[in-house]
């Protein structure tokens, strides 16, 4: 009887050892067997040799700019520019003035900044030119990357002295403002891309004839004093 009991114990021991071995094997491979797809390591993307990642073709660009706000990628191409004052004295600044752009008083007088090198204007920034004519030059501007302006303004209006509200007295949108009769003040109550200028049919050193791309959003008030102007939608 004792021999049978010992045999049973040996058999049970062998079974337990085998079970432990099997469980150990299963546990060691459990991560590979049961892990989900989201837990798998990320693979490097497969890039076909035929995939084209060509850079845009950059071209030379030169233009004279008078008073106005110029959206990079719409009014002027993105690029790195040399800026040179041509006439008058006034402010030239960009919305990225602290990050590769500029903020200078430029002009042709003795103490004016006459030129500025390597002004970087990425698409979407705005270059503002006030009371001065400048020339911008780049040997590598993204001319092909320019987009068309989306402008809700459609109608041309003539305005004499008075206060006019965009969306009520004229379409809201972006405008070229031109003095047609007399000389006086033209002012809008928006700080960004607005206007605050002395305008004249026959401009002098203290006045300008036109101002490009003034943004007159819905509810913006445009004030005109002692001068008649025409507002024409910017293209």
Residue pairs with C-beta under 8 A, 6 or more apart in sequence:
26 33
56 142
56 144
56 145
57 144
58 79
58 139
58 140
58 141
58 142
58 143
59 140
59 141
59 143
59 144
60 137
60 138
60 139
60 140
60 141
61 76
61 77
61 79
61 136
61 137
61 138
61 141
61 143
62 135
62 136
62 137
62 138
63 76
63 135
63 136
64 86
64 133
64 134
64 135
65 76
65 127
65 129
65 133
65 134
65 135
65 136
66 129
66 133
66 208
66 210
66 212
67 90
67 129
67 130
67 131
67 132
67 197
67 208
67 210
67 211
67 212
68 128
68 129
68 176
68 210
68 211
68 212
68 213
68 214
69 126
69 127
69 128
69 129
69 193
69 212
69 213
69 214
69 215
70 76
70 126
70 127
70 128
70 129
70 212
70 213
71 124
71 125
71 126
71 149
71 213
72 78
72 121
72 122
72 123
72 124
72 125
72 126
72 127
73 123
73 124
73 142
73 145
73 146
73 147
74 146
74 147
74 148
74 149
75 149
75 212
75 213
76 121
76 127
76 136
76 141
77 138
77 141
77 142
77 143
77 145
77 146
78 121
78 122
78 123
78 141
78 142
78 145
79 120
79 121
79 138
79 140
79 141
79 142
80 118
80 119
80 120
80 121
80 138
80 140
81 118
81 119
81 120
81 121
81 136
81 137
81 138
81 141
82 115
82 116
82 117
82 118
82 119
82 136
82 137
82 138
83 92
83 102
83 106
83 115
83 116
83 119
83 134
83 135
83 136
83 137
84 114
84 115
84 134
84 135
84 137
85 106
85 107
85 108
85 112
85 113
85 114
85 115
85 132
85 133
85 134
86 108
86 132
86 133
86 134
86 135
87 108
87 132
87 133
88 107
88 108
88 131
88 132
88 133
88 205
89 105
89 106
89 107
89 108
89 109
89 112
89 131
89 132
90 105
90 106
90 107
90 129
90 130
90 131
90 132
91 103
91 104
91 105
91 106
91 128
91 129
91 130
91 131
91 132
92 102
92 103
92 104
92 105
92 106
92 116
92 127
92 128
92 129
92 130
92 132
92 134
93 101
93 102
93 103
93 104
93 127
93 128
94 101
94 102
94 103
94 119
94 121
94 125
94 126
94 127
94 128
95 101
95 125
95 126
96 120
96 121
96 122
96 125
97 103
100 119
100 120
101 119
101 120
101 121
101 125
101 127
102 116
102 119
104 113
104 116
105 112
105 113
106 112
106 113
106 114
106 116
106 132
106 134
107 113
107 114
107 132
108 114
121 127
123 142
123 145
126 193
128 193
130 197
131 197
131 208
149 174
149 234
149 235
151 173
151 174
151 233
151 234
151 235
152 171
152 172
152 173
153 170
153 171
153 172
153 173
153 174
153 175
153 216
153 233
153 234
154 171
154 173
154 233
155 170
155 171
155 233
156 230
156 231
156 232
156 233
157 169
157 170
157 230
157 231
158 180
158 228
158 229
158 230
159 169
159 170
159 222
159 224
159 228
159 229
159 230
159 231
160 181
160 224
160 228
161 184
161 224
161 225
161 226
161 227
162 223
162 224
163 221
163 222
163 223
163 224
164 170
164 221
164 222
164 223
164 224
165 219
165 220
165 221
165 222
166 172
166 173
166 216
166 217
166 218
166 219
166 220
166 221
166 222
167 218
167 219
170 216
170 231
171 233
172 216
172 217
172 218
172 219
172 220
173 215
173 216
173 233
173 234
174 193
174 213
174 214
174 215
174 216
174 233
174 234
175 213
175 214
175 216
175 231
175 232
175 233
175 234
176 210
176 211
176 212
176 213
176 214
176 231
176 232
176 233
176 234
177 186
177 195
177 199
177 210
177 211
177 214
177 229
177 230
177 231
177 232
178 209
178 210
178 229
178 230
178 232
179 186
179 199
179 200
179 201
179 203
179 207
179 208
179 209
179 210
179 227
179 228
179 229
180 201
180 228
180 229
180 230
181 201
181 227
181 228
182 200
182 201
182 226
182 227
182 228
183 198
183 199
183 200
183 201
183 202
183 207
183 226
183 227
184 198
184 199
184 200
184 224
184 225
184 226
184 227
185 197
185 198
185 199
185 223
185 224
185 225
185 226
185 227
186 195
186 196
186 197
186 198
186 199
186 211
186 222
186 223
186 224
186 225
186 227
186 229
187 194
187 195
187 196
187 197
187 222
187 223
187 225
188 194
188 195
188 196
188 214
188 216
188 220
188 221
188 222
188 223
189 220
189 221
189 223
190 215
190 216
190 217
190 220
192 215
193 213
193 214
193 215
194 214
194 215
194 216
194 220
195 211
195 214
195 222
197 207
197 208
197 211
198 206
198 207
198 208
199 207
199 208
199 209
199 210
199 211
199 227
199 229
200 207
200 208
200 209
200 227
201 209
201 227
202 209
203 209
212 234
213 234
216 222
216 231
222 231
